[in-house]
Amino acid sequence: MNPEITAYIMDNRSALFSLLEELVLIQSHSWNKAGVDRVSARIAAEMKPMGFSCKFSKSSTYGDTLVARSPAWDRNKKQILITGHMDTVFPEDSGFNWYKESTTQCFGPGVADMKGGLVVGIFALKALHHLGRLDQIPVTFIFNSDEEIGSPSSRALIQEESKRSRLAYVLEAGGLSNEIVTGRKGNFSLNLTITGKAGHAAFAGPAKASAILELAHKTLAIEAMNQPDQGICANVGTIQGGIGPNTVPDKAQAALDFRFPTPEDARKIKARFTQIIETMTVPGTASQMTIKSSRPAMPQSDGNIWLFRQIRDIALDLGVSITQELRQGVSDANIIAKSNIPVVDGLGPVGAKDHSEEEYIDKASLWERTLLFAHVLALV
């Protein structure tokens, strides 16, 4: 344990919470470009005094992703990659637009997912800057603008920076039992549209081309794909169609979600749902599928386990016990894992109930995770 790192972070605990409150109170829904850009500008103001070069990856539709590189960064050498996202799931007109603290918790939109993690990363680097160490650690920190909607504008950037890296850290929230993430399931998110032939229900014969009936057959087939013992999840999440009870529906739509633990599972699932969607049971109907977003699986690889063990040993030296977790949801760690470098996620503060108005983090975990991450980076 480095006493200078510990002293810096403990002396700056109030500054951690001040920055957290400031970031949380900037409305940054994924589609609120102006709000996300305010977050990235505010973060750049924290990074530049540490000697980071700051470049904005511009987008006309989404917020501008910020890429910050430490003074030790060298184009010709492998880097340490850190990622975190600035956007939240809460719409611009949401009433969940406040920040508050209790004795033990902080509440607010994005406090766990994942502005708390951004604060952890920023202040861990501040501690190393205070010690004069940043000219020895080649760090690239990507502050992503659109993770919550599948990273459409930032995915290629993350993939490219992953190829330049020897390992990566992602600062999503830690688990309630102090877990960090060594694996994540992958996902496919699809929109399915069925078309049929409209008509009066009173005069429809047995061969009526009902889009809803065809969707019902497909729903049953898709739900039959669930294999919870193998970690495979298939879900028809929303459906809509028809204009009234006495009309044969000529259109029906559904939103589908699939989760899988390995790349091989992904291939099998894609083949199966494609077969289901393309096979029509009701004559006169047709289907169209659109993949809305997807992320590859992040297996618990040997490299990830090795990196977790390094972090676990540092945590034990700090008097903290951490465990590893295979997390059900996806993050940008899934994108990084495709490059086959060691990556560990869930290094942000411990929190829960994200994507709801009860979202929170444990206050003590904000500085505890900052302390841990600073020591992790110090040993790179």
VENKARA-V19416 format. One record per residue. N is the residue number from 0. SS is DSSP state (helix for helix, strand for strand, loop for the rest). PSI is psi in degrees with one decimal (NA if undefined). OMEGA is omega as a letter, one per 40 degrees, with the letter a starting at -180 (* if undefined). Layout:
BEGIN
<<N:SS:PSI:OMEGA> <N:SS:PSI:OMEGA>>
END
This chain:
BEGIN
<<0:loop:132.9:i> <1:loop:112.1:a> <2:helix:-26.1:i> <3:helix:-39.2:i> <4:helix:-46.8:a> <5:helix:-44.4:a> <6:helix:-41.8:a> <7:helix:-47.8:a> <8:helix:-41.3:i> <9:helix:-34.3:i> <10:helix:-19.4:a> <11:loop:22.1:a> <12:helix:-40.6:a> <13:helix:-32.5:i> <14:helix:-33.8:i> <15:helix:-47.7:a> <16:helix:-31.6:i> <17:helix:-44.7:i> <18:helix:-39.6:i> <19:helix:-48.3:a> <20:helix:-43.5:a> <21:helix:-44.4:a> <22:helix:-40.5:a> <23:helix:-34.9:a> <24:loop:-2.5:i> <25:loop:112.9:a> <26:loop:120.3:a> <27:loop:51.0:i> <28:strand:148.7:a> <29:loop:-32.3:a> <30:loop:4.3:i> <31:loop:80.1:a> <32:helix:-44.3:a> <33:helix:-40.7:i> <34:helix:-44.1:i> <35:helix:-38.7:i> <36:helix:-32.4:i> <37:helix:-38.2:i> <38:helix:-46.5:a> <39:helix:-37.1:i> <40:helix:-39.9:i> <41:helix:-40.1:i> <42:helix:-40.0:i> <43:helix:-34.8:i> <44:helix:-24.0:i> <45:helix:-33.4:a> <46:helix:-37.8:a> <47:helix:-41.1:i> <48:helix:-17.1:i> <49:helix:1.3:i> <50:loop:7.3:i> <51:loop:136.8:i> <52:strand:137.3:a> <53:strand:122.8:i> <54:strand:134.7:i> <55:strand:126.0:i> <56:strand:103.8:a> <57:loop:146.5:i> <58:loop:140.5:i> <59:loop:-18.8:a> <60:loop:-44.3:a> <61:loop:173.3:i> <62:loop:160.7:i> <63:loop:120.5:i> <64:strand:135.5:a> <65:strand:129.2:i> <66:strand:114.8:a> <67:strand:128.8:a> <68:strand:135.5:a> <69:loop:164.2:a> <70:loop:-24.8:a> <71:loop:-3.5:a> <72:loop:135.7:a> <73:loop:122.6:a> <74:loop:-30.0:a> <75:loop:6.1:a> <76:loop:154.1:i> <77:loop:141.1:a> <78:strand:170.4:i> <79:strand:123.8:a> <80:strand:131.9:i> <81:strand:136.4:i> <82:strand:151.8:i> <83:strand:154.8:a> <84:strand:148.9:a> <85:loop:-19.3:a> <86:loop:158.2:i> <87:strand:170.7:a> <88:loop:-5.5:a> <89:loop:124.5:a> <90:loop:159.8:a> <91:loop:-31.5:a> <92:loop:13.4:a> <93:loop:142.5:i> <94:loop:-10.0:i> <95:loop:80.1:a> <96:loop:30.0:a> <97:loop:165.0:i> <98:strand:137.1:i> <99:strand:159.9:i> <100:strand:142.9:i> <101:loop:-170.0:i> <102:loop:-35.6:a> <103:loop:-8.0:a> <104:strand:156.6:i> <105:strand:140.7:a> <106:strand:147.0:i> <107:strand:163.4:a> <108:loop:117.3:i> <109:loop:5.0:a> <110:helix:-34.9:i> <111:helix:-36.9:a> <112:helix:82.7:e> <113:helix:46.0:a> <114:helix:-26.6:i> <115:helix:-39.6:i> <116:helix:-36.1:i> <117:helix:-41.2:i> <118:helix:-41.9:i> <119:helix:-49.4:a> <120:helix:-43.6:a> <121:helix:-45.9:a> <122:helix:-24.9:i> <123:helix:-41.6:i> <124:helix:-35.2:i> <125:helix:-39.9:i> <126:helix:-41.5:i> <127:helix:-35.3:i> <128:helix:-41.5:i> <129:helix:-33.8:i> <130:loop:-2.0:a> <131:loop:31.3:a> <132:loop:-12.2:a> <133:loop:-16.8:i> <134:loop:3.0:i> <135:loop:-7.7:a> <136:loop:109.6:a> <137:loop:94.4:a> <138:strand:136.2:i> <139:strand:123.7:a> <140:strand:114.9:i> <141:strand:119.5:i> <142:strand:98.9:a> <143:strand:143.0:a> <144:loop:-12.9:a> <145:loop:32.9:a> <146:helix:-37.8:a> <147:helix:-14.8:i> <148:helix:23.6:i> <149:loop:9.2:i> <150:loop:49.2:a> <151:loop:-37.2:a> <152:loop:-16.1:a> <153:loop:-10.1:a> <154:helix:-48.3:a> <155:helix:-38.6:i> <156:helix:-45.8:a> <157:helix:-41.7:i> <158:helix:-43.1:a> <159:helix:-44.1:a> <160:helix:-29.4:i> <161:helix:-39.4:a> <162:helix:-23.5:i> <163:loop:0.7:a> <164:strand:155.0:i> <165:strand:-19.7:i> <166:strand:167.3:a> <167:strand:150.3:i> <168:strand:134.9:i> <169:strand:136.8:a> <170:loop:32.7:i> <171:loop:166.6:a> <172:loop:146.0:i> <173:strand:161.1:i> <174:loop:160.2:a> <175:loop:-20.0:i> <176:loop:26.4:i> <177:loop:30.6:i> <178:strand:152.8:i> <179:strand:161.5:a> <180:strand:122.2:i> <181:strand:-7.8:i> <182:strand:152.1:i> <183:strand:147.6:i> <184:loop:154.3:i> <185:strand:173.7:i> <186:strand:155.6:i> <187:strand:133.4:i> <188:strand:119.8:a> <189:strand:151.6:i> <190:strand:132.4:a> <191:strand:128.9:i> <192:strand:128.2:i> <193:strand:133.4:i> <194:strand:145.1:i> <195:loop:-143.8:i> <196:loop:123.0:a> <197:loop:155.3:i> <198:strand:171.8:i> <199:strand:128.6:a> <200:helix:-30.2:a> <201:helix:-23.3:a> <202:helix:6.2:a> <203:loop:134.2:i> <204:loop:-174.0:a> <205:loop:-18.5:a> <206:loop:26.6:a> <207:loop:137.9:a> <208:loop:69.4:a> <209:loop:119.6:i> <210:helix:-35.7:i> <211:helix:-39.2:i> <212:helix:-43.2:i> <213:helix:-40.7:i> <214:helix:-35.0:i> <215:helix:-43.8:i> <216:helix:-43.8:a> <217:helix:-35.8:i> <218:helix:-46.4:i> <219:helix:-40.5:a> <220:helix:-40.4:i> <221:helix:-43.6:i> <222:helix:-27.8:i> <223:loop:-11.1:i> <224:loop:-15.1:a> <225:loop:129.8:i> <226:strand:75.6:a> <227:helix:-28.8:i> <228:helix:-19.1:i> <229:helix:7.6:i> <230:loop:15.3:a> <231:strand:125.9:a> <232:strand:134.4:i> <233:strand:133.0:a> <234:strand:129.4:i> <235:strand:104.7:a> <236:strand:-39.8:i> <237:strand:148.9:i> <238:strand:152.4:i> <239:strand:152.9:i> <240:strand:162.1:i> <241:loop:162.2:i> <242:loop:-6.6:a> <243:loop:161.9:a> <244:loop:-20.0:a> <245:loop:18.3:a> <246:strand:132.5:i> <247:strand:121.0:a> <248:loop:130.4:i> <249:loop:0.6:i> <250:strand:138.8:i> <251:strand:145.8:a> <252:strand:153.0:i> <253:strand:149.8:i> <254:strand:128.2:a> <255:strand:150.4:i> <256:strand:134.2:i> <257:strand:138.1:i> <258:strand:144.4:a> <259:strand:147.1:a> <260:loop:-17.5:a> <261:loop:158.5:i> <262:helix:-36.6:i> <263:helix:-39.4:i> <264:helix:-38.4:i> <265:helix:-44.4:a> <266:helix:-43.6:a> <267:helix:-42.3:a> <268:helix:-43.9:a> <269:helix:-41.2:i> <270:helix:-40.3:a> <271:helix:-46.6:a> <272:helix:-28.7:i> <273:helix:-41.6:i> <274:helix:-44.1:a> <275:helix:-45.4:a> <276:helix:-34.9:a> <277:helix:-14.0:i> <278:loop:114.9:a> <279:loop:129.0:i> <280:loop:-37.6:a> <281:loop:118.3:i> <282:loop:142.7:i> <283:loop:1.6:i> <284:loop:161.6:i> <285:strand:162.1:a> <286:strand:154.3:i> <287:strand:133.1:a> <288:strand:137.6:i> <289:strand:124.4:i> <290:strand:113.0:a> <291:strand:-43.3:i> <292:strand:161.5:i> <293:strand:154.4:i> <294:strand:141.3:i> <295:loop:160.6:i> <296:loop:150.9:i> <297:strand:88.2:a> <298:loop:155.5:i> <299:loop:77.8:a> <300:loop:166.7:i> <301:helix:-38.9:i> <302:helix:-41.7:i> <303:helix:-41.5:i> <304:helix:-40.4:i> <305:helix:-45.9:a> <306:helix:-40.4:i> <307:helix:-42.6:a> <308:helix:-35.6:i> <309:helix:-44.1:a> <310:helix:-40.9:i> <311:helix:-41.8:a> <312:helix:-39.3:i> <313:helix:-42.4:i> <314:helix:-42.0:i> <315:helix:-38.7:i> <316:helix:-28.1:i> <317:loop:1.6:i> <318:loop:22.8:a> <319:loop:138.2:i> <320:loop:125.5:i> <321:loop:154.5:i> <322:strand:167.2:i> <323:strand:159.0:a> <324:strand:139.5:i> <325:strand:108.5:a> <326:strand:143.5:a> <327:loop:-37.7:a> <328:loop:173.2:a> <329:loop:162.3:i> <330:loop:-174.2:i> <331:helix:-12.9:i> <332:helix:-31.7:i> <333:helix:-40.7:i> <334:helix:-42.6:a> <335:helix:-41.0:a> <336:helix:-27.0:a> <337:loop:-21.7:i> <338:loop:-0.8:i> <339:loop:36.1:i> <340:loop:154.5:i> <341:strand:131.8:i> <342:strand:134.9:i> <343:strand:139.3:a> <344:strand:177.1:i> <345:loop:27.1:a> <346:loop:0.1:i> <347:loop:-176.6:a> <348:loop:154.6:i> <349:strand:127.0:a> <350:strand:177.5:a> <351:strand:178.2:i> <352:loop:28.9:i> <353:loop:157.4:a> <354:loop:18.5:i> <355:loop:166.3:a> <356:loop:6.8:i> <357:loop:12.8:a> <358:loop:136.3:a> <359:strand:164.0:i> <360:strand:156.6:i> <361:strand:126.6:a> <362:helix:-47.2:a> <363:helix:-30.5:a> <364:helix:-20.2:i> <365:helix:-48.4:i> <366:helix:-27.8:i> <367:helix:-43.7:i> <368:helix:-32.0:i> <369:helix:-42.4:i> <370:helix:-45.6:i> <371:helix:-47.6:a> <372:helix:-36.5:i> <373:helix:-42.0:i> <374:helix:-35.5:i> <375:helix:-47.9:a> <376:helix:-31.7:a> <377:helix:-24.5:a> <378:loop:2.5:i> <379:loop:NA:*>>
END
